[in-house]
Amino acid sequence: MCNGHCVWRSPLSSIRLVAGSTAPHPHRPRRPAPYARPRTPIPPRREEPTVTAPGTGPATEAAAPAGGPADTDVVCLGESMVTFLPSRPGRLADVPSFTRTIGGAESNVACTLAAAGHRTRWVSRVGADGFGDHLVAAIAAWGVDTSAVRRDPARPTGVYFRTATDRASGAHEVLYYRAGSAASAMTPDTLRPERLAGVRVLHLSGITAALSSGCLDLARALTARRPGRPLVSFDVNHRPGLWPEPSRARVLLELARGADLVFVGEDEAADAFSLHGPDAVRAALPEPDVLVVKRGADGAVVYAAGDGPLHVPAPRVDVVAPVGAGDAFAAGFLSATLRDLPVRDRARHGHLAAAAALTVPGDLAPPPPRGYADRLAALDEEAWGTLHLGPGWTGADQEGRTP
């Protein structure tokens, strides 16, 4: 199954937008009618100087409690691991060497949002080892504040290996070495709700809840509805391998009901919860102000502020590597949410950020320049339908061009 991350894999079109080329220029791109905004307000961004310099390195146990300074836009909490990518296609048994990189749903979102100009903080635990050093340094290099990351001398940093094939393919292999990892020792003490004062968005995923009972308690504490909390964003991110007893994965529905904004793939909703179709998912999740159901090649369906479903098609993409799209989509949608853009444009920004990730070899890619992405997101339906994005399409040379 594609887990909702294959939104951007579509047949090629005769009209392309790749580096050095443009699509037809519509006369005057028409802004959509301003769809209703979610009921849950997002705390405004404060303009005081940053309290803590981002990317200053891992915190010690004696450091200030994890959370975010009052001018942090987004706090992302979850495990990141060192990822080993194969040097060539084939079974893990046949791959002779691997390239080291990083992987983690929540830190991927933090990195993409930081690259888009938002102030982000990643909260987690890593081992007091070389892999932990690499993770913290690599994530900080994207401009993410890593000062709340704790080092654990008794538990290792998680690692995993995967094949080059699509996650949706039956030939895909992934081996996780994360049991007993430093991140699995997170508890409600890792991030107390009061430490989120002034933070605009808290982003979580269902992966955290699967790591340990302490992590599940943490997820429950952070999704509990209380006055004055930030907007809580939750990506279901159902990973069957993390739930040996499939029935236990239904706890993800409980967590999603506590969130204000939920992302879920149509196919993962069917696999994990036996919910078939976006309307069935919405019926099971009426509580979130915004629900985004990703539908593979059919784009995404958004339910917001009591309105009926809004279908937002995805552009066509020449896929280089079918990984990282789901996290990038969430980051693009959140970035547009922070800017209070119309709901349709939020989904389009999600699609564009995902297309950026799909046209590079790894899990992470800088999003397109904001002005350029805004012009694309404002295209009328016909012009949007002609977009065909290939490797290099986010390059700075495109900043001054509107297709």
C-alpha positions as CSV (number, residue, x, y, z in Angstrom):
1,M,0.0,0.0,0.0
2,C,1.2,3.5,-0.6
3,N,0.3,4.8,2.9
4,G,-0.9,8.1,1.3
5,H,2.6,9.1,0.3
6,C,2.2,8.4,-3.4
7,V,0.0,11.4,-4.1
8,W,2.5,12.8,-6.5
9,R,3.1,9.8,-8.7
10,S,1.1,10.4,-11.9
11,P,1.4,9.8,-15.6
12,L,3.7,12.2,-17.4
13,S,2.1,15.2,-19.1
14,S,3.1,16.9,-22.3
15,I,3.5,20.2,-20.3
16,R,6.4,20.3,-17.9
17,L,7.9,22.6,-15.4
18,V,11.5,21.7,-14.9
19,A,14.6,23.7,-14.3
20,G,15.1,26.1,-17.2
21,S,11.6,25.8,-18.6
22,T,8.2,27.2,-17.9
23,A,4.6,26.1,-18.5
24,P,2.1,28.3,-20.2
25,H,1.5,31.7,-18.5
26,P,-2.1,32.1,-17.6
27,H,-3.3,35.7,-18.1
28,R,-3.9,36.7,-14.5
29,P,-3.9,33.8,-12.0
30,R,-7.1,33.9,-10.1
31,R,-7.1,33.7,-6.3
32,P,-9.6,31.2,-4.9
33,A,-12.5,32.3,-2.8
34,P,-11.3,32.4,0.8
35,Y,-12.5,29.1,2.2
36,A,-13.4,29.2,5.9
37,R,-10.5,29.1,8.3
38,P,-10.4,26.5,11.0
39,R,-12.2,27.3,14.2
40,T,-9.0,26.8,16.3
41,P,-7.0,30.0,16.2
42,I,-3.3,29.8,15.8
43,P,-1.4,31.9,18.4
44,P,0.1,34.9,16.6
45,R,3.9,35.0,16.1
46,R,5.6,37.2,18.7
47,E,8.3,39.5,17.4
48,E,10.7,39.6,20.3
49,P,14.3,38.5,19.6
50,T,14.9,34.8,19.7
51,V,15.7,33.6,23.2
52,T,17.7,30.6,22.3
53,A,20.0,30.4,19.3
54,P,18.8,27.6,17.1
55,G,21.1,24.6,16.4
56,T,23.3,25.2,19.4
57,G,23.7,21.5,20.1
58,P,22.2,18.9,22.4
59,A,21.1,19.8,25.9
60,T,22.3,18.1,29.0
61,E,20.0,16.7,31.6
62,A,20.7,19.8,33.8
63,A,19.6,22.2,31.0
64,A,16.4,24.1,30.9
65,P,13.3,21.9,30.4
66,A,12.4,20.9,26.8
67,G,9.8,23.0,25.0
68,G,10.1,26.2,23.1
69,P,10.8,29.9,23.7
70,A,7.8,32.2,23.3
71,D,8.7,33.0,19.8
72,T,9.0,29.5,18.5
73,D,6.6,28.8,15.6
74,V,6.6,25.0,15.7
75,V,7.8,22.4,18.1
76,C,8.1,18.9,16.6
77,L,8.5,15.9,18.9
78,G,9.5,12.4,17.9
79,E,12.3,9.9,17.3
80,S,14.9,10.4,14.5
81,M,17.3,7.7,13.4
82,V,20.4,7.4,11.4
83,T,19.3,6.0,8.0
84,F,21.4,3.8,5.7
85,L,20.4,4.1,2.0
86,P,21.5,1.4,-0.4
87,S,24.2,2.1,-3.0
88,R,22.1,0.3,-5.6
89,P,18.7,-1.3,-6.1
90,G,18.3,-4.9,-4.9
91,R,17.6,-6.9,-1.8
92,L,19.3,-5.9,1.4
93,A,21.2,-9.2,1.2
94,D,22.7,-8.2,-2.1
95,V,23.5,-4.5,-1.5
96,P,27.3,-4.1,-0.9
97,S,27.3,-0.7,0.7
98,F,25.1,2.0,2.2
99,T,25.2,5.8,2.5
100,R,24.5,7.3,5.9
101,T,21.8,10.0,6.2
102,I,19.0,10.9,8.7
103,G,15.3,10.0,8.9
104,G,12.5,10.8,11.2
105,A,9.0,12.0,10.5
106,E,8.9,14.8,13.0
107,S,12.4,16.1,12.4
108,N,11.8,16.0,8.7
109,V,8.9,18.4,9.2
110,A,11.0,20.6,11.4
111,C,13.8,20.8,8.9
112,T,11.4,21.6,6.0
113,L,9.6,24.3,8.0
114,A,12.9,25.8,9.1
115,A,14.0,25.9,5.4
116,A,10.8,27.7,4.7
117,G,11.6,30.4,7.1
118,H,9.8,29.3,10.3
119,R,11.4,29.1,13.7
120,T,11.3,25.4,14.7
121,R,12.4,23.3,17.6
122,W,12.9,19.5,17.7
123,V,12.4,17.7,21.0
124,S,13.7,14.1,21.4
125,R,16.3,11.9,22.9
126,V,19.4,10.4,21.3
127,G,22.2,8.2,22.5
128,A,25.4,9.7,23.8
129,D,27.1,8.2,20.8
130,G,28.5,9.1,17.4
131,F,25.2,8.5,15.7
132,G,23.5,10.8,18.1
133,D,26.1,13.4,17.4
134,H,25.5,13.1,13.6
135,L,21.7,13.4,14.0
136,V,21.8,16.5,16.1
137,A,24.4,18.2,13.9
138,A,22.5,17.3,10.7
139,I,19.2,18.5,11.9
140,A,20.7,21.7,13.4
141,A,22.3,22.4,10.0
142,W,18.8,22.9,8.6
143,G,18.3,25.8,11.1
144,V,16.3,23.8,13.6
145,D,16.8,24.5,17.3
146,T,18.1,21.3,18.8
147,S,18.8,22.6,22.3
148,A,16.0,20.5,23.8
149,V,17.4,17.2,22.6
150,R,18.5,15.0,25.5
151,R,21.5,12.6,25.4
152,D,21.1,9.2,27.0
153,P,24.3,7.5,28.1
154,A,22.6,4.1,28.7
155,R,20.5,3.8,25.5
156,P,21.6,4.0,21.8
157,T,20.5,6.1,18.9
158,G,18.2,4.2,16.6
159,V,19.3,3.2,13.1
160,Y,17.6,1.6,10.1
161,F,18.4,0.2,6.7
162,R,16.1,0.2,3.7
163,T,16.0,-0.8,0.1
164,A,15.7,1.6,-2.9
165,T,12.2,0.4,-3.8
166,D,9.0,2.3,-3.1
167,R,7.5,1.6,0.3
168,A,4.3,0.6,-1.5
169,S,6.2,-2.1,-3.4
170,G,6.1,-5.7,-2.2
171,A,9.9,-5.8,-2.8
172,H,10.5,-3.0,-0.3
173,E,12.6,-4.0,2.7
174,V,13.3,-2.0,5.9
175,L,15.1,-3.2,9.0
176,Y,14.8,-1.1,12.2
177,Y,17.2,-1.3,15.0
178,R,15.3,0.9,17.5
179,A,14.1,-1.4,20.3
180,G,15.4,0.1,23.5
181,S,16.6,3.3,21.8
182,A,17.1,6.5,23.6
183,A,13.9,8.0,22.1
184,S,11.9,5.1,23.3
185,A,12.6,6.3,26.9
186,M,10.6,9.5,26.4
187,T,7.9,10.0,29.0
188,P,5.5,12.9,29.8
189,D,8.4,14.5,31.6
190,T,10.1,15.0,28.2
191,L,7.8,17.8,27.3
192,R,5.3,19.2,29.8
193,P,2.4,21.1,28.3
194,E,3.3,24.2,30.3
195,R,6.5,24.4,28.4
196,L,4.6,25.1,25.2
197,A,3.4,28.6,26.3
198,G,3.8,30.9,23.3
199,V,4.4,28.1,20.8
200,R,2.1,28.4,17.8
201,V,2.0,24.7,16.6
202,L,2.9,21.4,18.2
203,H,3.5,18.6,15.6
204,L,3.3,14.9,16.6
205,S,3.0,11.6,14.8
206,G,1.6,8.2,15.6
207,I,5.1,6.7,15.4
208,T,5.9,8.1,18.8
209,A,3.0,6.3,20.4
210,A,4.2,2.9,19.2
211,L,7.7,3.1,20.7
212,S,6.9,2.4,24.3
213,S,4.3,2.8,27.0
214,G,6.1,6.0,28.2
215,C,5.9,7.4,24.7
216,L,2.2,6.6,24.5
217,D,1.6,8.4,27.8
218,L,3.5,11.4,26.4
219,A,1.4,11.4,23.2
220,R,-1.8,11.2,25.3
221,A,-0.7,14.0,27.5
222,L,0.2,16.3,24.6
223,T,-3.1,15.6,22.7
224,A,-5.3,16.1,25.7
225,R,-7.5,19.2,25.1
226,R,-6.8,22.1,27.5
227,P,-7.2,25.9,27.3
228,G,-4.4,27.9,25.9
229,R,-2.6,25.0,24.2
230,P,-1.0,25.6,20.7
231,L,-2.6,24.2,17.6
232,V,-1.9,20.4,17.8
233,S,-1.0,18.8,14.5
234,F,-1.0,15.0,14.3
235,D,0.1,12.8,11.4
236,V,-1.2,9.3,11.9
237,N,1.8,7.7,10.2
238,H,0.6,4.1,10.8
239,R,3.6,1.7,10.6
240,P,2.3,-1.9,10.7
241,G,5.7,-3.2,11.8
242,L,5.5,-1.1,15.0
243,W,2.2,-2.6,16.0
244,P,2.6,-6.4,16.4
245,E,-1.0,-6.5,17.6
246,P,-2.9,-4.7,14.8
247,S,-5.9,-4.0,17.1
248,R,-3.7,-1.8,19.3
249,A,-3.1,0.6,16.5
250,R,-6.6,1.9,17.1
251,V,-5.1,4.0,19.8
252,L,-4.0,6.3,17.0
253,L,-7.7,7.2,16.5
254,E,-7.9,8.3,20.1
255,L,-4.8,10.5,19.7
256,A,-6.1,12.0,16.4
257,R,-9.4,12.9,18.1
258,G,-7.4,15.1,20.5
259,A,-5.7,17.0,17.7
260,D,-6.8,20.2,15.9
261,L,-5.2,19.2,12.5
262,V,-4.9,15.6,11.3
263,F,-3.1,14.1,8.3
264,V,-3.9,10.5,7.3
265,G,-3.6,8.4,4.2
266,E,-6.8,6.9,2.8
267,D,-5.1,3.5,2.5
268,E,-3.6,3.6,6.1
269,A,-7.1,4.5,7.4
270,A,-8.4,1.4,5.7
271,D,-5.6,-0.8,6.9
272,A,-5.4,0.4,10.5
273,F,-9.0,1.3,11.3
274,S,-11.2,-0.4,8.5
275,L,-12.4,3.0,7.4
276,H,-13.0,3.2,3.7
277,G,-13.1,6.5,1.9
278,P,-12.6,10.1,3.1
279,D,-16.2,10.5,4.4
280,A,-15.9,7.4,6.6
281,V,-12.6,8.8,8.0
282,R,-14.3,12.1,8.7
283,A,-17.3,10.4,10.4
284,A,-14.8,8.6,12.7
285,L,-12.9,11.8,13.3
286,P,-15.3,14.7,13.7
287,E,-13.3,16.4,16.4
288,P,-10.3,17.9,14.5
289,D,-11.0,21.3,13.0
290,V,-9.1,20.2,9.9
291,L,-8.7,16.7,8.6
292,V,-6.6,16.0,5.5
293,V,-7.1,12.6,3.8
294,K,-4.3,11.8,1.3
295,R,-5.6,9.8,-1.6
296,G,-2.6,8.7,-3.6
297,A,-2.7,9.8,-7.2
298,D,-6.1,11.4,-6.6
299,G,-4.6,14.2,-4.5
300,A,-6.0,15.1,-1.1
301,V,-9.4,15.7,0.5
302,V,-9.6,18.4,3.2
303,Y,-12.4,18.9,5.7
304,A,-12.3,22.2,7.5
305,A,-14.4,24.4,9.8
306,G,-17.5,22.2,9.3
307,D,-17.4,22.6,5.5
308,G,-17.9,19.7,3.1
309,P,-15.0,17.9,1.5
310,L,-12.6,20.0,-0.6
311,H,-10.7,17.9,-3.2
312,V,-7.3,19.4,-4.1
313,P,-5.5,17.6,-7.0
314,A,-1.8,17.2,-6.9
315,P,0.6,18.2,-9.7
316,R,2.3,15.6,-11.8
317,V,5.9,14.8,-10.8
318,D,8.9,13.0,-12.3
319,V,9.7,11.0,-9.2
320,V,13.4,10.5,-8.3
321,A,12.8,8.7,-5.0
322,P,9.4,7.9,-3.6
323,V,10.2,8.8,0.0
324,G,9.7,11.8,2.3
325,A,6.6,13.1,0.5
326,G,4.2,12.6,3.5
327,D,6.4,14.6,5.9
328,A,7.0,17.3,3.3
329,F,3.3,17.6,2.6
330,A,2.6,18.1,6.3
331,A,5.3,20.8,6.5
332,G,4.0,22.6,3.4
333,F,0.5,22.5,4.7
334,L,1.6,23.7,8.2
335,S,3.7,26.5,6.7
336,A,0.6,27.8,4.8
337,T,-1.5,27.4,7.9
338,L,0.9,29.5,9.9
339,R,0.4,32.2,7.2
340,D,-3.4,31.8,7.4
341,L,-3.7,31.1,3.7
342,P,-7.0,29.7,2.3
343,V,-7.5,25.9,2.8
344,R,-7.1,25.1,-0.8
345,D,-3.7,26.9,-0.9
346,R,-2.6,25.1,2.2
347,A,-3.1,21.8,0.4
348,R,-1.4,23.1,-2.7
349,H,1.6,24.2,-0.7
350,G,1.6,20.7,0.8
351,H,1.7,19.2,-2.7
352,L,4.5,21.5,-3.8
353,A,6.7,20.7,-0.8
354,A,6.1,17.0,-1.4
355,A,7.0,17.4,-5.0
356,A,10.3,19.0,-3.9
357,A,11.0,15.9,-1.7
358,L,10.1,13.5,-4.5
359,T,12.5,15.1,-7.0
360,V,15.6,14.5,-5.0
361,P,17.3,11.2,-4.0
362,G,16.9,11.4,-0.2
363,D,14.0,12.0,2.3
364,L,14.6,15.8,2.7
365,A,14.6,18.7,0.2
366,P,14.4,22.5,0.6
367,P,10.9,23.7,-0.3
368,P,10.5,26.0,-3.3
369,P,11.1,29.7,-2.6
370,R,8.0,31.2,-0.9
371,G,7.1,33.8,-3.5
372,Y,7.4,31.2,-6.3
373,A,5.3,28.7,-4.4
374,D,2.7,31.3,-3.7
375,R,2.3,32.1,-7.4
376,L,2.0,28.4,-8.2
377,A,-0.6,27.9,-5.4
378,A,-2.6,30.8,-6.7
379,L,-3.0,29.4,-10.3
380,D,-6.5,28.8,-11.5
381,E,-7.7,25.2,-11.8
382,E,-6.8,24.8,-15.4
383,A,-3.3,26.1,-15.1
384,W,-2.7,24.1,-11.9
385,G,-3.7,21.0,-13.8
386,T,-1.0,21.6,-16.4
387,L,1.9,21.6,-13.8
388,H,4.4,18.8,-14.3
389,L,7.4,19.1,-12.0
390,G,10.8,17.5,-12.6
391,P,14.2,17.4,-10.9
392,G,15.6,20.9,-10.3
393,W,12.2,22.7,-10.5
394,T,12.7,24.4,-7.1
395,G,15.9,26.1,-8.2
396,A,16.5,29.8,-7.4
397,D,16.4,30.5,-11.2
398,Q,12.6,29.8,-11.1
399,E,12.0,32.4,-8.4
400,G,11.2,35.1,-10.9
401,R,9.0,32.9,-13.2
402,T,5.3,32.2,-12.9
403,P,4.1,29.4,-15.1
